Amino acid sequence: MIADLLDDYPGIDAPVIASRLGEILRCTAIELNAGRDVPIGIRRAVRHLADAVRVEMQPPS
């Protein structure tokens, strides 16, 4: 999961921020996988965050 990769990602200078971003992604994934509702605005924000992190970690060649 991309959230786990953030914990040690050197592209984010502040380890606390990287850890918190990963926590947001993990917690949202847990809620969705358990079938619990996540407000649509939060779901979209988390999806966009995950997409941006993915692009940052694996830029297109």
Predicted model as a PDB file, atoms N, CA, C, CB and O in Angstrom, pLDDT in the B-factor column:
MODEL        1                                                                  
ATOM      1  N   MET A   1       0.839  -1.177   0.000  1.00 66.00           N  
ATOM      2  CA  MET A   1       0.000   0.000   0.000  1.00 66.00           C  
ATOM      3  C   MET A   1       0.885   1.241   0.000  1.00 66.00           C  
ATOM      4  CB  MET A   1      -0.955  -0.002   1.214  1.00 66.00           C  
ATOM      5  O   MET A   1       1.923   1.277   0.661  1.00 66.00           O  
ATOM      6  N   ILE A   2       0.470   2.239  -0.736  1.00 68.00           N  
ATOM      7  CA  ILE A   2       1.262   3.461  -0.867  1.00 68.00           C  
ATOM      8  C   ILE A   2       1.478   4.151   0.473  1.00 68.00           C  
ATOM      9  CB  ILE A   2       0.588   4.418  -1.831  1.00 68.00           C  
ATOM     10  O   ILE A   2       2.510   4.790   0.678  1.00 68.00           O  
ATOM     11  N   ALA A   3       0.530   4.031   1.378  1.00 74.00           N  
ATOM     12  CA  ALA A   3       0.662   4.673   2.691  1.00 74.00           C  
ATOM     13  C   ALA A   3       1.885   4.165   3.440  1.00 74.00           C  
ATOM     14  CB  ALA A   3      -0.593   4.434   3.528  1.00 74.00           C  
ATOM     15  O   ALA A   3       2.557   4.943   4.118  1.00 74.00           O  
ATOM     16  N   ASP A   4       2.183   2.888   3.331  1.00 77.00           N  
ATOM     17  CA  ASP A   4       3.337   2.317   4.018  1.00 77.00           C  
ATOM     18  C   ASP A   4       4.649   2.861   3.469  1.00 77.00           C  
ATOM     19  CB  ASP A   4       3.318   0.803   3.903  1.00 77.00           C  
ATOM     20  O   ASP A   4       5.633   2.962   4.202  1.00 77.00           O  
ATOM     21  N   LEU A   5       4.672   3.207   2.197  1.00 75.00           N  
ATOM     22  CA  LEU A   5       5.891   3.725   1.589  1.00 75.00           C  
ATOM     23  C   LEU A   5       6.214   5.135   2.062  1.00 75.00           C  
ATOM     24  CB  LEU A   5       5.766   3.707   0.085  1.00 75.00           C  
ATOM     25  O   LEU A   5       7.373   5.549   2.022  1.00 75.00           O  
ATOM     26  N   LEU A   6       5.220   5.866   2.504  1.00 78.00           N  
ATOM     27  CA  LEU A   6       5.446   7.249   2.933  1.00 78.00           C  
ATOM     28  C   LEU A   6       6.281   7.354   4.189  1.00 78.00           C  
ATOM     29  CB  LEU A   6       4.137   7.934   3.157  1.00 78.00           C  
ATOM     30  O   LEU A   6       6.987   8.345   4.374  1.00 78.00           O  
ATOM     31  N   ASP A   7       6.221   6.360   5.058  1.00 74.00           N  
ATOM     32  CA  ASP A   7       6.934   6.436   6.331  1.00 74.00           C  
ATOM     33  C   ASP A   7       8.424   6.695   6.156  1.00 74.00           C  
ATOM     34  CB  ASP A   7       6.734   5.162   7.106  1.00 74.00           C  
ATOM     35  O   ASP A   7       9.022   7.405   6.965  1.00 74.00           O  
ATOM     36  N   ASP A   8       9.030   6.137   5.122  1.00 75.00           N  
ATOM     37  CA  ASP A   8      10.471   6.301   4.904  1.00 75.00           C  
ATOM     38  C   ASP A   8      10.793   7.058   3.621  1.00 75.00           C  
ATOM     39  CB  ASP A   8      11.142   4.949   4.870  1.00 75.00           C  
ATOM     40  O   ASP A   8      11.936   7.031   3.165  1.00 75.00           O  
ATOM     41  N   TYR A   9       9.815   7.728   3.035  1.00 78.00           N  
ATOM     42  CA  TYR A   9      10.040   8.399   1.752  1.00 78.00           C  
ATOM     43  C   TYR A   9      10.867   9.670   1.942  1.00 78.00           C  
ATOM     44  CB  TYR A   9       8.698   8.736   1.077  1.00 78.00           C  
ATOM     45  O   TYR A   9      10.459  10.555   2.694  1.00 78.00           O  
ATOM     46  N   PRO A  10      12.013   9.779   1.282  1.00 81.00           N  
ATOM     47  CA  PRO A  10      12.873  10.947   1.462  1.00 81.00           C  
ATOM     48  C   PRO A  10      12.358  12.199   0.749  1.00 81.00           C  
ATOM     49  CB  PRO A  10      14.256  10.631   0.972  1.00 81.00           C  
ATOM     50  O   PRO A  10      12.876  13.290   0.986  1.00 81.00           O  
ATOM     51  N   GLY A  11      11.357  12.069  -0.113  1.00 81.00           N  
ATOM     52  CA  GLY A  11      10.839  13.210  -0.857  1.00 81.00           C  
ATOM     53  C   GLY A  11      10.038  14.180  -0.009  1.00 81.00           C  
ATOM     54  O   GLY A  11       9.773  15.302  -0.440  1.00 81.00           O  
ATOM     55  N   ILE A  12       9.652  13.771   1.176  1.00 82.00           N  
ATOM     56  CA  ILE A  12       8.963  14.661   2.118  1.00 82.00           C  
ATOM     57  C   ILE A  12       9.944  14.910   3.253  1.00 82.00           C  
ATOM     58  CB  ILE A  12       7.591  14.038   2.648  1.00 82.00           C  
ATOM     59  O   ILE A  12      10.315  13.996   3.989  1.00 82.00           O  
ATOM     60  N   ASP A  13      10.351  16.160   3.379  1.00 83.00           N  
ATOM     61  CA  ASP A  13      11.421  16.505   4.322  1.00 83.00           C  
ATOM     62  C   ASP A  13      11.073  16.270   5.787  1.00 83.00           C  
ATOM     63  CB  ASP A  13      11.794  17.934   4.143  1.00 83.00           C  
ATOM     64  O   ASP A  13      11.946  15.933   6.587  1.00 83.00           O  
ATOM     65  N   ALA A  14       9.822  16.442   6.137  1.00 85.00           N  
ATOM     66  CA  ALA A  14       9.419  16.297   7.541  1.00 85.00           C  
ATOM     67  C   ALA A  14       8.840  14.898   7.764  1.00 85.00           C  
ATOM     68  CB  ALA A  14       8.378  17.394   7.939  1.00 85.00           C  
ATOM     69  O   ALA A  14       7.752  14.596   7.273  1.00 85.00           O  
ATOM     70  N   PRO A  15       9.550  14.051   8.494  1.00 83.00           N  
ATOM     71  CA  PRO A  15       9.067  12.692   8.736  1.00 83.00           C  
ATOM     72  C   PRO A  15       7.691  12.641   9.401  1.00 83.00           C  
ATOM     73  CB  PRO A  15      10.056  11.954   9.589  1.00 83.00           C  
ATOM     74  O   PRO A  15       6.907  11.728   9.140  1.00 83.00           O  
ATOM     75  N   VAL A  16       7.402  13.611  10.251  1.00 85.00           N  
ATOM     76  CA  VAL A  16       6.102  13.628  10.926  1.00 85.00           C  
ATOM     77  C   VAL A  16       4.983  13.840   9.905  1.00 85.00           C  
ATOM     78  CB  VAL A  16       6.062  14.736  12.011  1.00 85.00           C  
ATOM     79  O   VAL A  16       3.931  13.207   9.998  1.00 85.00           O  
ATOM     80  N   ILE A  17       5.202  14.715   8.946  1.00 86.00           N  
ATOM     81  CA  ILE A  17       4.189  14.962   7.912  1.00 86.00           C  
ATOM     82  C   ILE A  17       3.998  13.718   7.057  1.00 86.00           C  
ATOM     83  CB  ILE A  17       4.590  16.165   7.025  1.00 86.00           C  
ATOM     84  O   ILE A  17       2.864  13.336   6.767  1.00 86.00           O  
ATOM     85  N   ALA A  18       5.082  13.088   6.655  1.00 85.00           N  
ATOM     86  CA  ALA A  18       4.982  11.862   5.858  1.00 85.00           C  
ATOM     87  C   ALA A  18       4.207  10.797   6.615  1.00 85.00           C  
ATOM     88  CB  ALA A  18       6.378  11.338   5.487  1.00 85.00           C  
ATOM     89  O   ALA A  18       3.371  10.102   6.038  1.00 85.00           O  
ATOM     90  N   SER A  19       4.484  10.670   7.895  1.00 85.00           N  
ATOM     91  CA  SER A  19       3.808   9.676   8.717  1.00 85.00           C  
ATOM     92  C   SER A  19       2.315   9.978   8.840  1.00 85.00           C  
ATOM     93  CB  SER A  19       4.446   9.616  10.102  1.00 85.00           C  
ATOM     94  O   SER A  19       1.489   9.069   8.750  1.00 85.00           O  
ATOM     95  N   ARG A  20       1.973  11.226   9.042  1.00 88.00           N  
ATOM     96  CA  ARG A  20       0.561  11.618   9.177  1.00 88.00           C  
ATOM     97  C   ARG A  20      -0.199  11.435   7.867  1.00 88.00           C  
ATOM     98  CB  ARG A  20       0.456  13.076   9.639  1.00 88.00           C  
ATOM     99  O   ARG A  20      -1.352  11.003   7.873  1.00 88.00           O  
ATOM    100  N   LEU A  21       0.434  11.758   6.756  1.00 88.00           N  
ATOM    101  CA  LEU A  21      -0.208  11.532   5.456  1.00 88.00           C  
ATOM    102  C   LEU A  21      -0.471  10.045   5.248  1.00 88.00           C  
ATOM    103  CB  LEU A  21       0.668  12.086   4.310  1.00 88.00           C  
ATOM    104  O   LEU A  21      -1.542   9.653   4.786  1.00 88.00           O  
ATOM    105  N   GLY A  22       0.502   9.234   5.589  1.00 88.00           N  
ATOM    106  CA  GLY A  22       0.333   7.789   5.489  1.00 88.00           C  
ATOM    107  C   GLY A  22      -0.789   7.299   6.384  1.00 88.00           C  
ATOM    108  O   GLY A  22      -1.546   6.404   6.010  1.00 88.00           O  
ATOM    109  N   GLU A  23      -0.893   7.881   7.559  1.00 90.00           N  
ATOM    110  CA  GLU A  23      -1.944   7.495   8.504  1.00 90.00           C  
ATOM    111  C   GLU A  23      -3.330   7.831   7.936  1.00 90.00           C  
ATOM    112  CB  GLU A  23      -1.736   8.206   9.865  1.00 90.00           C  
ATOM    113  O   GLU A  23      -4.262   7.039   8.073  1.00 90.00           O  
ATOM    114  N   ILE A  24      -3.463   8.978   7.311  1.00 91.00           N  
ATOM    115  CA  ILE A  24      -4.734   9.361   6.691  1.00 91.00           C  
ATOM    116  C   ILE A  24      -5.119   8.359   5.608  1.00 91.00           C  
ATOM    117  CB  ILE A  24      -4.645  10.784   6.097  1.00 91.00           C  
ATOM    118  O   ILE A  24      -6.267   7.920   5.541  1.00 91.00           O  
ATOM    119  N   LEU A  25      -4.163   8.003   4.768  1.00 89.00           N  
ATOM    120  CA  LEU A  25      -4.442   7.042   3.691  1.00 89.00           C  
ATOM    121  C   LEU A  25      -4.812   5.673   4.262  1.00 89.00           C  
ATOM    122  CB  LEU A  25      -3.221   6.911   2.756  1.00 89.00           C  
ATOM    123  O   LEU A  25      -5.772   5.048   3.812  1.00 89.00           O  
ATOM    124  N   ARG A  26      -4.055   5.214   5.247  1.00 90.00           N  
ATOM    125  CA  ARG A  26      -4.325   3.907   5.863  1.00 90.00           C  
ATOM    126  C   ARG A  26      -5.700   3.868   6.524  1.00 90.00           C  
ATOM    127  CB  ARG A  26      -3.247   3.576   6.897  1.00 90.00           C  
ATOM    128  O   ARG A  26      -6.472   2.937   6.295  1.00 90.00           O  
ATOM    129  N   CYS A  27      -6.006   4.867   7.336  1.00 92.00           N  
ATOM    130  CA  CYS A  27      -7.276   4.883   8.069  1.00 92.00           C  
ATOM    131  C   CYS A  27      -8.469   4.939   7.123  1.00 92.00           C  
ATOM    132  CB  CYS A  27      -7.319   6.072   9.026  1.00 92.00           C  
ATOM    133  O   CYS A  27      -9.483   4.281   7.356  1.00 92.00           O  
ATOM    134  N   THR A  28      -8.349   5.715   6.071  1.00 93.00           N  
ATOM    135  CA  THR A  28      -9.445   5.790   5.105  1.00 93.00           C  
ATOM    136  C   THR A  28      -9.626   4.462   4.396  1.00 93.00           C  
ATOM    137  CB  THR A  28      -9.192   6.903   4.084  1.00 93.00           C  
ATOM    138  O   THR A  28     -10.754   4.018   4.185  1.00 93.00           O  
ATOM    139  N   ALA A  29      -8.523   3.826   4.028  1.00 90.00           N  
ATOM    140  CA  ALA A  29      -8.608   2.517   3.370  1.00 90.00           C  
ATOM    141  C   ALA A  29      -9.250   1.489   4.290  1.00 90.00           C  
ATOM    142  CB  ALA A  29      -7.212   2.037   2.938  1.00 90.00           C  
ATOM    143  O   ALA A  29     -10.046   0.666   3.837  1.00 90.00           O  
ATOM    144  N   ILE A  30      -8.921   1.524   5.557  1.00 92.00           N  
ATOM    145  CA  ILE A  30      -9.507   0.591   6.529  1.00 92.00           C  
ATOM    146  C   ILE A  30     -11.016   0.793   6.602  1.00 92.00           C  
ATOM    147  CB  ILE A  30      -8.871   0.783   7.931  1.00 92.00           C  
ATOM    148  O   ILE A  30     -11.778  -0.173   6.578  1.00 92.00           O  
ATOM    149  N   GLU A  31     -11.442   2.044   6.691  1.00 94.00           N  
ATOM    150  CA  GLU A  31     -12.882   2.334   6.769  1.00 94.00           C  
ATOM    151  C   GLU A  31     -13.606   1.848   5.513  1.00 94.00           C  
ATOM    152  CB  GLU A  31     -13.118   3.849   6.963  1.00 94.00           C  
ATOM    153  O   GLU A  31     -14.659   1.218   5.606  1.00 94.00           O  
ATOM    154  N   LEU A  32     -13.049   2.137   4.351  1.00 92.00           N  
ATOM    155  CA  LEU A  32     -13.691   1.732   3.096  1.00 92.00           C  
ATOM    156  C   LEU A  32     -13.710   0.216   2.950  1.00 92.00           C  
ATOM    157  CB  LEU A  32     -12.973   2.364   1.899  1.00 92.00           C  
ATOM    158  O   LEU A  32     -14.710  -0.354   2.513  1.00 92.00           O  
ATOM    159  N   ASN A  33     -12.613  -0.440   3.311  1.00 93.00           N  
ATOM    160  CA  ASN A  33     -12.565  -1.901   3.215  1.00 93.00           C  
ATOM    161  C   ASN A  33     -13.545  -2.577   4.169  1.00 93.00           C  
ATOM    162  CB  ASN A  33     -11.159  -2.393   3.499  1.00 93.00           C  
ATOM    163  O   ASN A  33     -14.010  -3.685   3.903  1.00 93.00           O  
ATOM    164  N   ALA A  34     -13.856  -1.917   5.264  1.00 96.00           N  
ATOM    165  CA  ALA A  34     -14.806  -2.465   6.232  1.00 96.00           C  
ATOM    166  C   ALA A  34     -16.251  -2.148   5.841  1.00 96.00           C  
ATOM    167  CB  ALA A  34     -14.511  -1.917   7.631  1.00 96.00           C  
ATOM    168  O   ALA A  34     -17.190  -2.543   6.532  1.00 96.00           O  
ATOM    169  N   GLY A  35     -16.417  -1.437   4.733  1.00 95.00           N  
ATOM    170  CA  GLY A  35     -17.762  -1.118   4.265  1.00 95.00           C  
ATOM    171  C   GLY A  35     -18.398   0.064   4.972  1.00 95.00           C  
ATOM    172  O   GLY A  35     -19.601   0.295   4.846  1.00 95.00           O  
ATOM    173  N   ARG A  36     -17.590   0.819   5.722  1.00 95.00           N  
ATOM    174  CA  ARG A  36     -18.134   1.988   6.416  1.00 95.00           C  
ATOM    175  C   ARG A  36     -18.097   3.204   5.490  1.00 95.00           C  
ATOM    176  CB  ARG A  36     -17.339   2.272   7.721  1.00 95.00           C  
ATOM    177  O   ARG A  36     -17.226   3.327   4.630  1.00 95.00           O  
ATOM    178  N   ASP A  37     -19.053   4.084   5.687  1.00 93.00           N  
ATOM    179  CA  ASP A  37     -19.134   5.290   4.864  1.00 93.00           C  
ATOM    180  C   ASP A  37     -18.032   6.276   5.225  1.00 93.00           C  
ATOM    181  CB  ASP A  37     -20.503   5.954   5.023  1.00 93.00           C  
ATOM    182  O   ASP A  37     -17.710   6.485   6.395  1.00 93.00           O  
ATOM    183  N   VAL A  38     -17.479   6.860   4.206  1.00 94.00           N  
ATOM    184  CA  VAL A  38     -16.543   7.972   4.353  1.00 94.00           C  
ATOM    185  C   VAL A  38     -17.146   9.096   3.516  1.00 94.00           C  
ATOM    186  CB  VAL A  38     -15.046   7.591   3.886  1.00 94.00           C  
ATOM    187  O   VAL A  38     -17.477   8.877   2.351  1.00 94.00           O  
ATOM    188  N   PRO A  39     -17.297  10.283   4.077  1.00 94.00           N  
ATOM    189  CA  PRO A  39     -17.898  11.372   3.309  1.00 94.00           C  
ATOM    190  C   PRO A  39     -17.201  11.555   1.953  1.00 94.00           C  
ATOM    191  CB  PRO A  39     -17.838  12.679   4.112  1.00 94.00           C  
ATOM    192  O   PRO A  39     -15.980  11.436   1.844  1.00 94.00           O  
ATOM    193  N   ILE A  40     -17.999  11.842   0.938  1.00 94.00           N  
ATOM    194  CA  ILE A  40     -17.494  11.912  -0.433  1.00 94.00           C  
ATOM    195  C   ILE A  40     -16.349  12.914  -0.579  1.00 94.00           C  
ATOM    196  CB  ILE A  40     -18.621  12.282  -1.380  1.00 94.00           C  
ATOM    197  O   ILE A  40     -15.398  12.658  -1.317  1.00 94.00           O  
ATOM    198  N   GLY A  41     -16.428  14.036   0.105  1.00 95.00           N  
ATOM    199  CA  GLY A  41     -15.354  15.033   0.021  1.00 95.00           C  
ATOM    200  C   GLY A  41     -14.037  14.491   0.552  1.00 95.00           C  
ATOM    201  O   GLY A  41     -12.978  14.741  -0.024  1.00 95.00           O  
ATOM    202  N   ILE A  42     -14.103  13.758   1.639  1.00 93.00           N  
ATOM    203  CA  ILE A  42     -12.895  13.151   2.207  1.00 93.00           C  
ATOM    204  C   ILE A  42     -12.385  12.053   1.290  1.00 93.00           C  
ATOM    205  CB  ILE A  42     -13.171  12.587   3.619  1.00 93.00           C  
ATOM    206  O   ILE A  42     -11.180  11.928   1.071  1.00 93.00           O  
ATOM    207  N   ARG A  43     -13.300  11.259   0.756  1.00 92.00           N  
ATOM    208  CA  ARG A  43     -12.906  10.188  -0.159  1.00 92.00           C  
ATOM    209  C   ARG A  43     -12.170  10.752  -1.379  1.00 92.00           C  
ATOM    210  CB  ARG A  43     -14.143   9.387  -0.609  1.00 92.00           C  
ATOM    211  O   ARG A  43     -11.138  10.222  -1.791  1.00 92.00           O  
ATOM    212  N   ARG A  44     -12.709  11.825  -1.947  1.00 94.00           N  
ATOM    213  CA  ARG A  44     -12.059  12.446  -3.111  1.00 94.00           C  
ATOM    214  C   ARG A  44     -10.695  13.017  -2.746  1.00 94.00           C  
ATOM    215  CB  ARG A  44     -12.947  13.553  -3.692  1.00 94.00           C  
ATOM    216  O   ARG A  44      -9.723  12.845  -3.481  1.00 94.00           O  
ATOM    217  N   ALA A  45     -10.630  13.698  -1.605  1.00 93.00           N  
ATOM    218  CA  ALA A  45      -9.365  14.297  -1.176  1.00 93.00           C  
ATOM    219  C   ALA A  45      -8.301  13.225  -0.961  1.00 93.00           C  
ATOM    220  CB  ALA A  45      -9.564  15.109   0.113  1.00 93.00           C  
ATOM    221  O   ALA A  45      -7.147  13.404  -1.350  1.00 93.00           O  
ATOM    222  N   VAL A  46      -8.684  12.124  -0.347  1.00 91.00           N  
ATOM    223  CA  VAL A  46      -7.740  11.034  -0.096  1.00 91.00           C  
ATOM    224  C   VAL A  46      -7.306  10.398  -1.408  1.00 91.00           C  
ATOM    225  CB  VAL A  46      -8.363   9.974   0.831  1.00 91.00           C  
ATOM    226  O   VAL A  46      -6.130  10.081  -1.585  1.00 91.00           O  
ATOM    227  N   ARG A  47      -8.245  10.209  -2.329  1.00 90.00           N  
ATOM    228  CA  ARG A  47      -7.891   9.629  -3.628  1.00 90.00           C  
ATOM    229  C   ARG A  47      -6.918  10.541  -4.379  1.00 90.00           C  
ATOM    230  CB  ARG A  47      -9.159   9.387  -4.477  1.00 90.00           C  
ATOM    231  O   ARG A  47      -5.952  10.065  -4.975  1.00 90.00           O  
ATOM    232  N   HIS A  48      -7.175  11.849  -4.350  1.00 91.00           N  
ATOM    233  CA  HIS A  48      -6.269  12.786  -5.021  1.00 91.00           C  
ATOM    234  C   HIS A  48      -4.899  12.821  -4.343  1.00 91.00           C  
ATOM    235  CB  HIS A  48      -6.880  14.193  -5.040  1.00 91.00           C  
ATOM    236  O   HIS A  48      -3.871  12.915  -5.014  1.00 91.00           O  
ATOM    237  N   LEU A  49      -4.893  12.747  -3.028  1.00 88.00           N  
ATOM    238  CA  LEU A  49      -3.623  12.688  -2.294  1.00 88.00           C  
ATOM    239  C   LEU A  49      -2.839  11.442  -2.686  1.00 88.00           C  
ATOM    240  CB  LEU A  49      -3.872  12.704  -0.769  1.00 88.00           C  
ATOM    241  O   LEU A  49      -1.644  11.525  -2.970  1.00 88.00           O  
ATOM    242  N   ALA A  50      -3.500  10.289  -2.705  1.00 86.00           N  
ATOM    243  CA  ALA A  50      -2.820   9.040  -3.072  1.00 86.00           C  
ATOM    244  C   ALA A  50      -2.291   9.109  -4.503  1.00 86.00           C  
ATOM    245  CB  ALA A  50      -3.776   7.839  -2.921  1.00 86.00           C  
ATOM    246  O   ALA A  50      -1.180   8.654  -4.772  1.00 86.00           O  
ATOM    247  N   ASP A  51      -3.076   9.675  -5.422  1.00 87.00           N  
ATOM    248  CA  ASP A  51      -2.621   9.809  -6.808  1.00 87.00           C  
ATOM    249  C   ASP A  51      -1.398  10.713  -6.901  1.00 87.00           C  
ATOM    250  CB  ASP A  51      -3.748  10.359  -7.690  1.00 87.00           C  
ATOM    251  O   ASP A  51      -0.446  10.403  -7.617  1.00 87.00           O  
ATOM    252  N   ALA A  52      -1.422  11.835  -6.176  1.00 85.00           N  
ATOM    253  CA  ALA A  52      -0.287  12.766  -6.207  1.00 85.00           C  
ATOM    254  C   ALA A  52       0.968  12.122  -5.633  1.00 85.00           C  
ATOM    255  CB  ALA A  52      -0.620  14.046  -5.429  1.00 85.00           C  
ATOM    256  O   ALA A  52       2.063  12.298  -6.167  1.00 85.00           O  
ATOM    257  N   VAL A  53       0.807  11.384  -4.554  1.00 84.00           N  
ATOM    258  CA  VAL A  53       1.958  10.694  -3.951  1.00 84.00           C  
ATOM    259  C   VAL A  53       2.517   9.654  -4.923  1.00 84.00           C  
ATOM    260  CB  VAL A  53       1.554  10.016  -2.610  1.00 84.00           C  
ATOM    261  O   VAL A  53       3.731   9.537  -5.084  1.00 84.00           O  
ATOM    262  N   ARG A  54       1.628   8.905  -5.566  1.00 83.00           N  
ATOM    263  CA  ARG A  54       2.061   7.897  -6.544  1.00 83.00           C  
ATOM    264  C   ARG A  54       2.880   8.533  -7.668  1.00 83.00           C  
ATOM    265  CB  ARG A  54       0.842   7.164  -7.134  1.00 83.00           C  
ATOM    266  O   ARG A  54       3.935   8.021  -8.043  1.00 83.00           O  
ATOM    267  N   VAL A  55       2.388   9.648  -8.198  1.00 85.00           N  
ATOM    268  CA  VAL A  55       3.102  10.346  -9.279  1.00 85.00           C  
ATOM    269  C   VAL A  55       4.458  10.836  -8.797  1.00 85.00           C  
ATOM    270  CB  VAL A  55       2.269  11.533  -9.805  1.00 85.00           C  
ATOM    271  O   VAL A  55       5.457  10.720  -9.506  1.00 85.00           O  
ATOM    272  N   GLU A  56       4.487  11.380  -7.595  1.00 82.00           N  
ATOM    273  CA  GLU A  56       5.731  11.896  -7.018  1.00 82.00           C  
ATOM    274  C   GLU A  56       6.751  10.785  -6.824  1.00 82.00           C  
ATOM    275  CB  GLU A  56       5.454  12.588  -5.684  1.00 82.00           C  
ATOM    276  O   GLU A  56       7.941  10.976  -7.076  1.00 82.00           O  
ATOM    277  N   MET A  57       6.284   9.621  -6.376  1.00 82.00           N  
ATOM    278  CA  MET A  57       7.202   8.517  -6.081  1.00 82.00           C  
ATOM    279  C   MET A  57       7.617   7.770  -7.347  1.00 82.00           C  
ATOM    280  CB  MET A  57       6.557   7.546  -5.095  1.00 82.00           C  
ATOM    281  O   MET A  57       8.703   7.194  -7.399  1.00 82.00           O  
ATOM    282  N   GLN A  58       6.770   7.776  -8.353  1.00 81.00           N  
ATOM    283  CA  GLN A  58       7.074   7.071  -9.603  1.00 81.00           C  
ATOM    284  C   GLN A  58       6.738   7.984 -10.784  1.00 81.00           C  
ATOM    285  CB  GLN A  58       6.280   5.723  -9.697  1.00 81.00           C  
ATOM    286  O   GLN A  58       5.743   7.759 -11.473  1.00 81.00           O  
ATOM    287  N   PRO A  59       7.554   9.006 -11.022  1.00 68.00           N  
ATOM    288  CA  PRO A  59       7.252   9.923 -12.125  1.00 68.00           C  
ATOM    289  C   PRO A  59       7.272   9.186 -13.466  1.00 68.00           C  
ATOM    290  CB  PRO A  59       8.259  11.090 -12.146  1.00 68.00           C  
ATOM    291  O   PRO A  59       8.049   8.251 -13.655  1.00 68.00           O  
ATOM    292  N   PRO A  60       6.409   9.616 -14.396  1.00 69.00           N  
ATOM    293  CA  PRO A  60       6.394   8.953 -15.708  1.00 69.00           C  
ATOM    294  C   PRO A  60       7.728   9.117 -16.410  1.00 69.00           C  
ATOM    295  CB  PRO A  60       5.267   9.514 -16.587  1.00 69.00           C  
ATOM    296  O   PRO A  60       8.373  10.161 -16.312  1.00 69.00           O  
ATOM    297  N   SER A  61       8.132   8.075 -17.119  1.00 69.00           N  
ATOM    298  CA  SER A  61       9.439   8.160 -17.797  1.00 69.00           C  
ATOM    299  C   SER A  61       9.296   8.522 -19.247  1.00 69.00           C  
ATOM    300  CB  SER A  61      10.187   6.853 -17.681  1.00 69.00           C  
ATOM    301  O   SER A  61      10.295   8.634 -19.957  1.00 69.00           O  
TER     302      SER A  61                                                      
ENDMDL                                                                          
END                                                                             
